[in-house]
């Protein structure tokens, strides 16, 4: 039930009509933690719906190399692991079509944390 409320709130916030302030925005869906035959442990069900936004390179953080700030939220449709994350990313353009981006951030989630070490 809480997952459905979180999904509804996320979709409502994403569709709200407000001025754009982000350098980019994204939404997506994927599955992860699938039984691939070589992994072990607890496997999750459901699809993760992800929504996020990122700024353009910030002049205000020039002392850090003008990183981009990103925020995202992921909600699992089966009530399994959901998360919220934020961080900084540095983009290095290779040419007009390709770039490499690296970053650092923090995530809070409601998933398992005491799994055995591989």
Helices and strands as residue ranges (DSSP letters): H 2-15, E 24-30, E 48-54, G 59-64, E 68-76, E 83-93, E 99-109
